[in-house]
Amino acid sequence: MDVPPRSYGSVRVRARRSFIARRILLPAQVFLHTEGLGSLALLAASCVALAWANSPWRESYERLWETPLLIQVGAFVIRASLRDGINDALMAVFFFVVGIEIKRELVEGDLSSPRRAAMPVVAALGGMVAPALIYAALNSGGPGARGWGIPMATDIAFAVGVLLLLGDRVPAPLRTFLLALAIADDLGAILVIALFYSEGLSLPALGAAGLLLGIIAVMRWGGIRGANAYLPVVALFWAAVFKSGVHATIAGVVLGLMAPTRPWFSLYAFSGAIEKIARRFRRALSVGDFDRAEALMGQLEELSRGTEPPLDRRLRLVHPWSSFVILPLFALANSGVSLSGEVLSAAATSRTAWGIALGLVLGKPLGILGASWLAARLRWAMRSVCSPGGAKRNPGWAFRIEPGSQISR
């Protein structure tokens, strides 16, 4: 089980003086970062939703998730259901985490070269076209002909959950490839919906989103690091994307890809600086200059925070919420499918249902494999991104806790 070193070190210090930190927070760190537990929570929530939607209390299931929500600031109004709030707002946080992980791979990982990054994009394109063709072949000229876009998308939340559930049995490069593929697939589906199924895009809202994104970029360029300074602008950016007619979760992906990957100070620079600060600190204490000592402590705190890449900090702080709160809520709100005999009988004779089922079960894997093979054959992309024989990289979170053992690096 991998625990972020900064999180573990912080709790270890608090554990020296706090019983709660020692007995609750420290074990919680291990629990939250145990590979697979988040996906088990996702699976459990899905089972609860299925059982609830097919129980005598199924009406309460729909009534709960259709609870209306209203956000109004002056003339700006957002109306949605509780389910929409989870799918559009909370899931934007999940997509933010995914965007961060993809950004890390693009900068320093398995997607760092253009030809490697091209492979999951080409595979996703094949995985979208093949299901759409199968659906169209079965429903051409029928009442469900316009539904060809339905089997194109992969539910990325459940895809990531299955990957985590398999844990170490999935090689890291393959996990990166599948995650990037799911992202590209989802973005492609959003584009299809926007172009072919949207009732219309709001150009003023899109313009506002672009302006707010520019403000975020300027803030980053100007050296503003505190997350609290970004929250109001980020919230407005999400609202603008939501009102534009584009799926609001795209805001999370964009913000994740914008996260800075490099620290302000290297560990070597920090090492040299703390030696000078320590000498000045001891000198200030020896003469009773406590104000000077406090100022030096402020420098040390700022230097310490600056050695952690903003991307890593945001990932370790948000990831547990995404895994143990947001994804289970998403599953609980969206997995309640009725499996009554009447529904299953209607599905068995429906060309639309068969088109979706065959498109997803046959078209999706065949399209992905076919496009990947063609891209590698024509040398459009490199297939080494998902090769299990590739070199192993040092994970970003270096502390590993094994049951009954000491902390090792």
N, C-alpha and C positions, 0 to 999 in steps of 0.2 A: 504494500500500500504506500503510495507516494504522497508525502506531505510537503507543501511549499516550505522551504527552509525559513523564510521570513515569518510566516505564520507560526511555525513551530517554535522558533526562537523567541518570539514575542510572548507566547503563552508560557514558555519555560521560565521567563523572568517573572511573570506575574504569579506563577505557581509557587515561587519561593516565599511569597508573603500572603497568598490567598488560598484557602481551603477549596473554594469553588473552582478556581482556575486549575488547581491540582487534581481534583476529583471529577470535575465535569468538563471544563473547557479542553483540557489536554486529551482526554479520551474522545471528546467530540471531534477534534481535529483528525484523529485517526479514522473515526467513523465516516466523516464527510468526504474523505479522500480515499476511501476504500473502493477500488475499481469494481464496478458492477452493481453497487448498492443503489445508485441513482436509477439505473435501468430497472432494477427490481421494483423500486417505487413506481416507476412508469407502468410496468406490467401489472402491478397490484391495482393501480388506479383504473387501468383499462378493464380489468376483470370486475371491479366494483361497478363501473359504469354499465357494462354489459348485463350484469346481474340485476342492477337497479332498473334499467330500461326494459327488462323482460319480466319484471316482478309485478305484483298487484299494485305497487306504488309508482308505476311508470309515468303516470300523469304528473306526479310531483317532480320527476326528473326534468321533464321538459319545462315545467312551470318555473323551476329554479333557474335554469340557464337562459330562459327568455325574460328574466327580470330586467326591466328597462333601466338604463343608466343615462344620466344627463350631465354634461359638462358645459357650463356657460360662463363666459367671461365677456361681459358687454354684449356686443352683437355677434360674437363668435360662439357658435353652438355646435356641440357634438352629441348626437343621440345614437345610442347603440344598446344592444342587449348585454347581459353579463357574459354570455358566451363570446360575443364579438369583442368585449373588453379584454378577455383572456387571449383570444386569437390575434388581435391587432396590437394590443398594448404590451401585455406581459410577454408574449412570444417575440416581440421586438428585442427584449432583453436576451432571450435565448439566441436569437440571430446575431446579436451583438457579440456574444461569446463565440459563436461559430465563426463570425467574421474575424475576430481576434486570432483564433487558431489558424485560419487560412492565411491571414497576414503574416504570421510567424513562419509558416511553411513557404510562403512566397519570398520572404526576405532571406531566410537562412536554412530552409529545410528542403523537403523533397520536391517542392514546386518552384525552386529558386531559378531554374532556367526556363526560357520561353517554351522550348519543345517539351519539357516535362509538364509544365502547366497546361499545355494544349491538350494533352491526352484526356484528362477528365472532362474538359469542355466538349471535345469531339464525341466522347463516349456518351455524355449527357444528351447531345444533339441526336445521336442515333437512338437513344432510349426514349426520346420524345416522338421522333418521326414514325418509328415502327408501330407503337401502340395506336397512334392516330390513324395510320393506314389500315390496320386491322379493323379498328372501330368503323372507319368510313366504308370499308368493303362490306361489312355486315349490315350497315344502317343506311346505305346510300338510297336516297329517295324516300326514306321513311320519316315518321314524325320526329325521330331522335337524331336526324342527320347532323344537326348543328352541335351535337354533343361530343364531337371528335376531340375536343380539348380536355375532356374529363380524364381519360386514362394517361395523359401525358405526364402528369406531375407525380413526383415521389414525396411522400410525407416525410420530410427530413427529420422531424422530431422522433418519430418511431424508428427511422433508419439509424440515427445516432444511438438510440436506446438499445437496439439490437447489437450494435457494435460494442457498446460498453458492456452489455451482458455477456458477450463472448470473451471479454477481457484480453489476457495475454495470448489467447489462442489466435487472435488476429494480428499479424505482423504490423508493426508501426507504419511502414510505407503503404501497405494496403489500406490501413485505416485512413491515412491521409488522402489516398486516392479516392476512396469511397465517400469521404466527407466532402471533398472538393466536387466530386461528381454530383452529390446530392444538392450542394449549393447551386451549381450551374444549372441543374435540372429545375430547381425551384425558381431561380431567377428567370429561366426560360419560360416556365409556366406563367409567371407573373407578367412577362412581356406579351405572351399570347393572350392572356385575359385582357390586358390593357388595350391591345390592338383589335381583338375580334369580339370580345364579350363585354367590354366596358360600355356603360351608357354615355360616357363622355369624360374626357379629362378636363380638369380645371386648370387652365393656363395661369391665372393669377396665383393659385395655390402652388403650382409647380415653380413659378417665379419666386414666390416667397421662400419655398424650400431651398432653392438654389442660392438665394441671398443669405439665408441663415447658415447654409453649409459653408459659404464663403467667410462668414463671420467666425465660424468655428475654426476654419483653416488659418485665418489671421491671428486668432487667439493662440493657436498652437505655434505658429511662426513667431509670435511675440514672446514666447517663453512662459505662458500661463500654464501651470501644471496642476493646480488644485482642482479636483473633480467638482467641488461645490460651485466653482465659478462657471463651469460648463452646463450645469443642470438646467437653468432656465432656458438657455439657448437650445439645448438638446430637446427639451420638452416642446418648445415651439416648433422645432424642425420636425419632430414626429407628428405634431398636429397638422402641420402644413402638408406633409406627405399623405396623411390620412385623408385630408380634405381634397387632395388633388385627384383622387380616384385610383391612384396606384396603391397596391397593398402596403399597409403601413410597416410591415416587418422589414421591407427593403431599407427602411431608415436604420434599423439595427445593423444590417450587413454593412452599409456605407460607413457608419460610425466605427464599427469594429475594424474595418480596413484602414481607417484614418488614424488609429491608435499608434503613437510613436513607439518604435521598437528599440531605441537606444537610450541608455541612461544619460543623465546630464554629466555625471562624473563616473570615471572608471574606478574599479576597485583599487587599482594601483595608485591613482591620484588621491583616492580617499586614504589609503595607507600612509602616504607621505604627509597629507594634511593633518591627520589625527596626531601624528608624532609632534608636530609643531604646536598644535592646539593643546596637547597634554602638557607640554613644557610651559606654555603661557598660563595654562589653568593652574598648575601647581605654584607658579610664581605669584599669580594673583591671590591665591589662598594664603600664601606665606606672608603677604603684606596686608591681608585683611580687605583686599579690594573685591568685595563680593559682587558688585555690579559688573565688573570686568569678567569675573568668573561666570556669571549668568549669561553674559553676552557671548562668551566662548562656547557655552553649552548650546546656545541658539544656533551658532555656526555648525556645531557638531550634528545637531538634529537635522538641519537643512542638508548638510553633506550626506548624512546617512540616508535620508529619503531620496536624494538625487542619484544614489547609486543603483536604485532599482528601476529598470525600464518601465515606463507607464503602462505598456502593454501587459507585462507580467503582473503588475500590481492590480490592474483592473480585472484581469482574468482570475486571479486567486481570490479576490473579494466577491466577485459576482458568480463565479462558477458553482459554489454550493447552493446558492439560491436558485439558479437555473436548474440544477439537477434534482433537488429535493422539494422544490415548491412549484416552480413554473411548469415544468414538464408533467408532473403528476396532475396538476390542475388542468392542463391542456388535455391530457388523456381522459380525465374524469368528465370534462365538458363535451368531448367529441366522440367518445367511443361507445356511447349508448345507442347502439343500433338494434332495432327491433328484429328478432329472429322468430317471429310467429309463423305458424304454418301457412297462413294466408300470404304473408310477405314473401316467404321462400317459394311458394307455388307460383306467385306472379313473376318473381325473378327468373324462375326456371324457363318460362315461356316468353321472356322479354328479349328482343334483339338488342335493345340498349344494354341490358344487364350482361348479356353474353359478350357484347362488344367491349364493355369495360373490363370484364373478367379476363377474356382472352388477351386483350391489349396489355393488361398489367402482368398477367402470369406468363404469357408467352412473348408478347411483343417487347416488353421492357428488357428482359435479359438478352433476347436475341438481338435487339437493336444496339444495346451497349456492347455486347461481345463483337458483333459485326463491325460496328464503327471503330472500335478499338483495334481490331485486327487490320482493318483497312488503313487506319491512320499509321499504324506501325509498318505495314507493308509498303506504303507509299512514302514512308519517312517524313510524314507530317508532324509526328510527335514521337517521343521516346517512351518506351514501355517500362523502363527501369524504375519508374516511380512506384510501381506496385510489385516489384520483384522482391521476393522474400530473402534473396541472397545478398541484398545490398548492405553497405556498411551501417552499423548501428551508431546512432548519434546519442550524445549525452542528453538526457531529458532536461527540460527547463527546471523541473523541481527535483532537486538532487537528493534530498533526505529520504531514506527508505526505512520503514519500521517493520521489522519482522516479529511475529509473535514470540515472546520470550527472549528477545535479543536486545542488544544495545543499539543506540542510534549509530548508523554508519553513513559514511559519505559516498 
